[in-house]
């Protein structure tokens, strides 16, 4: 699966000269948490709701309402935006985007096609992708298996599938004991009998739901 399949296309943007108060209003009205900042169609930064809130005076300020309004009227997005921006390409695998978010500790990535901004991918989009990867809406039986880290072991699992249908399969990294944990979702005929078929094949079933 690619980023373009899960991103929100044509995201709302602001220019670097947009007043901070206007950017905050756009976030509220659109229910967004971040806005890409562009100039002449090129991405130059990103601003989040947190950036905007931190840039405005606190309620404990001793400034008068007139002084506050004056200061806020002078504040522009370019004064508070983050740059450079961590981005992802539209044709990158979705897991590459997840890795970037984890490494850079961000919850949203502007999506580029060449130099053009074509979308934005958020942590919510990644959750939708995860639900799809695990076929959670298809029902069936969820089975967790610990497998030896060796060639051909997935074929042994697949051979026990029939007459059921394995609709999802996800593995983790190496676990203690040089094993890989495999989570499967099985639907269709005799799905509930799948764990017993795995056990009969000498495979280590650790959880069934």
C-alpha contacts under 8 A as a table, 3 or more apart, distances in Angstrom:
res1	aa1	res2	aa2	distance
1	X	5	X	6.91
1	X	93	X	5.83
1	X	94	X	5.93
2	X	5	X	5.58
2	X	6	X	7.34
2	X	90	X	7.01
2	X	91	X	5.60
2	X	92	X	5.63
2	X	93	X	4.40
2	X	94	X	5.06
3	X	6	X	5.52
3	X	7	X	5.95
3	X	89	X	7.25
3	X	90	X	5.17
3	X	91	X	6.03
3	X	92	X	5.77
3	X	93	X	5.88
3	X	94	X	4.88
3	X	97	X	7.32
3	X	111	X	7.96
3	X	121	X	7.47
4	X	7	X	5.41
4	X	90	X	4.77
4	X	91	X	6.34
4	X	119	X	7.84
6	X	94	X	7.98
6	X	121	X	7.14
6	X	125	X	5.97
6	X	126	X	7.59
6	X	128	X	7.92
6	X	129	X	6.99
7	X	111	X	7.71
7	X	119	X	5.91
7	X	120	X	5.50
7	X	121	X	4.58
7	X	122	X	7.48
7	X	125	X	6.56
8	X	11	X	6.57
8	X	119	X	5.31
8	X	120	X	5.34
8	X	121	X	6.27
9	X	118	X	5.80
9	X	119	X	4.07
9	X	120	X	6.58
10	X	117	X	7.63
10	X	118	X	5.40
10	X	119	X	5.09
10	X	120	X	7.81
11	X	35	X	7.87
11	X	36	X	7.82
11	X	118	X	7.40
11	X	119	X	5.51
11	X	120	X	6.27
12	X	35	X	6.49
12	X	36	X	7.35
13	X	35	X	5.43
13	X	36	X	5.06
13	X	37	X	5.71
13	X	38	X	6.69
14	X	18	X	6.26
14	X	23	X	7.08
14	X	35	X	6.65
14	X	36	X	6.53
14	X	37	X	5.01
14	X	38	X	6.33
14	X	77	X	7.96
15	X	18	X	5.35
15	X	37	X	5.34
15	X	38	X	5.29
15	X	39	X	5.95
15	X	77	X	7.34
16	X	37	X	6.11
16	X	38	X	6.92
16	X	39	X	7.13
16	X	76	X	6.77
16	X	77	X	5.07
16	X	78	X	4.46
17	X	76	X	5.45
17	X	77	X	6.02
17	X	78	X	6.30
18	X	22	X	6.75
18	X	23	X	6.74
18	X	76	X	5.60
18	X	77	X	5.61
18	X	78	X	7.95
19	X	22	X	5.30
19	X	23	X	6.44
19	X	72	X	7.87
19	X	73	X	6.71
19	X	74	X	7.34
19	X	75	X	5.98
19	X	76	X	4.42
19	X	77	X	6.04
20	X	23	X	5.06
20	X	24	X	6.21
20	X	52	X	6.67
20	X	72	X	7.12
20	X	73	X	7.88
20	X	75	X	5.83
20	X	76	X	5.09
20	X	77	X	5.34
21	X	24	X	5.07
21	X	25	X	6.25
21	X	72	X	6.95
21	X	73	X	7.63
22	X	25	X	5.04
22	X	26	X	6.31
23	X	26	X	5.11
23	X	27	X	6.35
23	X	77	X	7.44
24	X	27	X	5.12
24	X	28	X	6.32
24	X	49	X	7.04
24	X	52	X	6.77
25	X	28	X	5.12
25	X	29	X	6.08
26	X	29	X	5.16
26	X	30	X	5.91
26	X	32	X	7.92
27	X	30	X	5.32
27	X	31	X	5.65
27	X	32	X	4.85
27	X	33	X	6.37
27	X	34	X	7.19
27	X	35	X	7.65
27	X	49	X	7.14
28	X	31	X	5.23
28	X	32	X	6.80
29	X	32	X	7.96
32	X	35	X	7.50
33	X	48	X	5.71
33	X	49	X	5.31
34	X	46	X	7.01
34	X	47	X	5.63
34	X	48	X	4.05
34	X	49	X	5.98
34	X	108	X	7.73
35	X	46	X	5.78
35	X	47	X	5.38
35	X	48	X	6.28
36	X	43	X	6.89
36	X	44	X	7.94
36	X	45	X	6.11
36	X	46	X	4.35
36	X	47	X	6.40
36	X	110	X	6.90
37	X	43	X	5.91
37	X	44	X	5.78
37	X	45	X	4.85
37	X	46	X	5.14
37	X	47	X	7.01
37	X	81	X	7.73
38	X	41	X	5.76
38	X	42	X	5.15
38	X	43	X	4.38
38	X	44	X	5.39
38	X	45	X	6.90
39	X	42	X	5.28
39	X	43	X	6.61
39	X	44	X	6.79
41	X	116	X	6.83
41	X	117	X	7.45
42	X	115	X	6.75
42	X	116	X	6.35
42	X	117	X	7.04
43	X	115	X	7.92
43	X	116	X	7.56
43	X	117	X	6.55
44	X	83	X	6.62
44	X	84	X	6.94
44	X	85	X	7.34
45	X	81	X	5.98
45	X	82	X	5.39
45	X	83	X	4.67
45	X	84	X	6.06
45	X	85	X	5.64
46	X	81	X	5.48
46	X	82	X	5.33
46	X	83	X	6.82
46	X	85	X	6.63
47	X	51	X	6.16
47	X	52	X	7.22
47	X	77	X	7.33
47	X	80	X	7.05
47	X	81	X	4.61
47	X	82	X	6.10
48	X	51	X	5.11
48	X	52	X	6.44
48	X	81	X	7.80
49	X	52	X	5.20
49	X	53	X	6.17
50	X	53	X	5.12
50	X	54	X	6.05
51	X	54	X	5.29
51	X	55	X	6.27
51	X	80	X	6.34
51	X	81	X	7.11
52	X	55	X	5.14
52	X	56	X	6.64
52	X	80	X	6.91
53	X	56	X	5.44
54	X	57	X	7.60
55	X	80	X	6.76
56	X	72	X	7.21
57	X	61	X	6.44
57	X	68	X	7.57
58	X	61	X	5.64
63	X	66	X	7.99
63	X	67	X	5.86
63	X	68	X	6.22
64	X	67	X	5.15
64	X	68	X	6.17
65	X	68	X	5.00
65	X	69	X	6.10
66	X	69	X	5.17
66	X	70	X	6.14
67	X	70	X	5.07
67	X	71	X	6.18
68	X	71	X	5.21
68	X	72	X	6.10
69	X	72	X	5.17
69	X	73	X	5.98
70	X	73	X	5.19
70	X	74	X	6.56
71	X	74	X	5.34
71	X	75	X	6.49
72	X	75	X	5.14
75	X	79	X	6.69
76	X	79	X	5.44
76	X	80	X	7.30
77	X	80	X	5.47
77	X	81	X	5.78
78	X	81	X	5.41
82	X	85	X	6.75
86	X	100	X	7.96
86	X	104	X	7.91
86	X	109	X	6.51
86	X	110	X	7.52
87	X	109	X	5.32
87	X	110	X	5.17
87	X	111	X	5.94
87	X	112	X	7.02
88	X	92	X	6.87
88	X	97	X	6.31
88	X	109	X	6.41
88	X	110	X	6.47
88	X	111	X	5.06
88	X	112	X	6.29
89	X	92	X	5.27
89	X	111	X	5.36
89	X	112	X	4.87
89	X	113	X	5.95
89	X	114	X	7.76
90	X	111	X	5.73
90	X	112	X	5.88
90	X	113	X	5.74
90	X	118	X	7.71
90	X	119	X	7.97
91	X	113	X	7.92
92	X	96	X	6.54
92	X	97	X	7.33
93	X	96	X	5.37
93	X	97	X	6.96
94	X	97	X	5.23
94	X	98	X	6.49
94	X	126	X	7.78
95	X	98	X	4.91
95	X	99	X	6.21
96	X	99	X	5.08
96	X	100	X	6.31
97	X	100	X	5.10
97	X	101	X	6.27
97	X	109	X	7.79
98	X	101	X	5.16
98	X	102	X	6.24
98	X	126	X	7.17
99	X	102	X	5.11
99	X	103	X	6.05
100	X	103	X	5.13
100	X	104	X	5.97
100	X	105	X	7.99
101	X	104	X	5.37
101	X	105	X	5.42
101	X	106	X	5.01
101	X	107	X	6.15
101	X	108	X	7.17
101	X	109	X	7.55
102	X	105	X	5.11
102	X	106	X	6.99
106	X	109	X	7.58
107	X	122	X	5.70
107	X	123	X	5.25
108	X	120	X	6.92
108	X	121	X	5.53
108	X	122	X	4.11
108	X	123	X	6.22
109	X	120	X	5.65
109	X	121	X	5.17
109	X	122	X	6.36
110	X	117	X	6.97
110	X	118	X	7.95
110	X	119	X	6.08
110	X	120	X	4.38
110	X	121	X	6.35
111	X	117	X	5.91
111	X	118	X	5.79
111	X	119	X	4.84
111	X	120	X	5.16
111	X	121	X	6.76
112	X	115	X	6.05
112	X	116	X	5.39
112	X	117	X	4.64
112	X	118	X	5.59
112	X	119	X	7.03
113	X	116	X	5.29
113	X	117	X	6.49
113	X	118	X	6.32
121	X	125	X	6.15
121	X	126	X	7.70
122	X	125	X	5.19
122	X	126	X	6.57
123	X	126	X	4.98
123	X	127	X	6.33
124	X	127	X	5.05
124	X	128	X	6.43
125	X	128	X	5.09
125	X	129	X	6.33
126	X	129	X	4.95
126	X	130	X	6.16
127	X	130	X	4.98
127	X	131	X	6.27
128	X	131	X	5.21
128	X	132	X	6.39
129	X	132	X	5.04
129	X	133	X	6.07
130	X	133	X	4.94
130	X	134	X	6.19
131	X	134	X	5.40
131	X	135	X	6.10
131	X	136	X	5.57
131	X	137	X	7.53
132	X	135	X	4.97
132	X	136	X	6.68
132	X	137	X	7.75
133	X	168	X	6.60
133	X	170	X	7.93
134	X	168	X	5.43
134	X	169	X	7.12
134	X	170	X	7.42
134	X	184	X	7.83
134	X	185	X	7.09
135	X	138	X	5.49
135	X	139	X	7.61
135	X	167	X	6.64
135	X	168	X	5.94
135	X	185	X	7.08
136	X	139	X	6.23
138	X	187	X	7.61
139	X	187	X	6.90
140	X	185	X	6.42
140	X	186	X	5.41
140	X	187	X	4.29
140	X	188	X	7.16
140	X	191	X	6.65
141	X	185	X	5.50
141	X	186	X	5.19
141	X	187	X	6.40
141	X	191	X	6.21
141	X	192	X	6.31
141	X	208	X	7.15
141	X	209	X	5.94
142	X	183	X	7.07
142	X	184	X	5.70
142	X	185	X	4.50
142	X	186	X	6.52
142	X	208	X	5.73
142	X	209	X	5.06
143	X	183	X	5.80
143	X	184	X	5.21
143	X	185	X	6.30
143	X	186	X	7.80
143	X	195	X	6.78
143	X	205	X	7.26
143	X	206	X	7.83
143	X	207	X	5.81
143	X	208	X	4.63
143	X	209	X	6.54
144	X	181	X	6.95
144	X	182	X	5.66
144	X	183	X	4.50
144	X	184	X	6.35
144	X	205	X	5.98
144	X	206	X	5.61
144	X	207	X	5.00
144	X	208	X	6.44
145	X	181	X	5.78
145	X	182	X	5.13
145	X	183	X	6.46
145	X	203	X	7.20
145	X	204	X	5.57
145	X	205	X	4.44
145	X	206	X	5.56
145	X	207	X	7.20
146	X	179	X	6.12
146	X	180	X	5.73
146	X	181	X	4.57
146	X	182	X	6.21
146	X	203	X	7.51
146	X	204	X	5.44
146	X	205	X	6.53
146	X	206	X	6.85
147	X	153	X	7.07
147	X	179	X	5.28
147	X	180	X	5.20
147	X	181	X	6.22
147	X	182	X	7.15
147	X	203	X	7.01
147	X	204	X	6.83
148	X	153	X	7.22
148	X	178	X	6.56
148	X	179	X	4.61
148	X	180	X	6.37
149	X	153	X	7.68
149	X	174	X	7.59
149	X	178	X	6.10
149	X	179	X	5.21
149	X	180	X	5.98
150	X	153	X	6.18
151	X	154	X	7.90
152	X	155	X	5.34
152	X	156	X	6.83
153	X	156	X	5.20
153	X	157	X	6.73
154	X	157	X	5.07
154	X	158	X	6.25
155	X	158	X	5.00
155	X	159	X	6.12
156	X	159	X	5.28
156	X	160	X	6.94
156	X	201	X	7.73
157	X	160	X	5.56
157	X	161	X	7.02
157	X	198	X	6.75
157	X	203	X	7.95
158	X	161	X	5.26
158	X	166	X	7.83
159	X	162	X	7.07
160	X	194	X	6.96
160	X	197	X	5.88
160	X	198	X	6.15
160	X	201	X	7.79
161	X	164	X	5.36
161	X	165	X	6.21
161	X	166	X	6.32
161	X	186	X	7.88
161	X	194	X	6.56
162	X	165	X	6.57
163	X	188	X	7.70
163	X	189	X	5.81
163	X	190	X	6.72
164	X	186	X	6.47
164	X	187	X	5.92
164	X	188	X	5.05
164	X	189	X	4.92
164	X	190	X	5.88
164	X	191	X	5.33
164	X	194	X	7.40
165	X	186	X	5.53
165	X	187	X	5.31
165	X	188	X	5.84
165	X	189	X	7.70
165	X	191	X	7.64
166	X	169	X	7.39
166	X	184	X	6.95
166	X	185	X	5.97
166	X	186	X	4.45
166	X	187	X	6.51
167	X	184	X	7.60
167	X	185	X	5.71
167	X	186	X	5.70
167	X	187	X	6.76
168	X	183	X	7.96
168	X	184	X	5.45
168	X	185	X	5.10
168	X	186	X	7.23
169	X	182	X	6.83
169	X	183	X	5.67
169	X	184	X	4.43
169	X	185	X	6.65
170	X	182	X	5.72
170	X	183	X	5.28
170	X	184	X	6.57
171	X	180	X	6.60
171	X	181	X	5.57
171	X	182	X	4.38
171	X	183	X	6.27
172	X	175	X	7.85
172	X	180	X	5.98
172	X	181	X	5.44
172	X	182	X	6.66
173	X	180	X	6.01
173	X	181	X	7.44
174	X	178	X	5.79
174	X	179	X	5.55
174	X	180	X	5.01
174	X	181	X	7.68
175	X	178	X	5.70
175	X	179	X	5.05
175	X	180	X	5.64
175	X	181	X	7.01
176	X	179	X	6.43
186	X	191	X	5.66
186	X	194	X	7.63
187	X	191	X	5.30
188	X	191	X	5.71
190	X	193	X	5.24
190	X	194	X	6.91
191	X	194	X	5.38
192	X	195	X	6.93
193	X	196	X	5.52
193	X	197	X	6.48
194	X	197	X	5.09
194	X	198	X	6.33
195	X	198	X	5.09
195	X	199	X	6.30
195	X	205	X	6.74
195	X	208	X	7.32
196	X	199	X	5.01
196	X	200	X	6.10
197	X	200	X	5.06
197	X	201	X	6.37
198	X	201	X	5.11
198	X	202	X	6.66
198	X	203	X	5.42
198	X	204	X	7.62
198	X	205	X	7.15
199	X	202	X	5.11
199	X	203	X	5.07
199	X	204	X	6.40
199	X	205	X	6.53
200	X	203	X	7.32
205	X	208	X	7.75
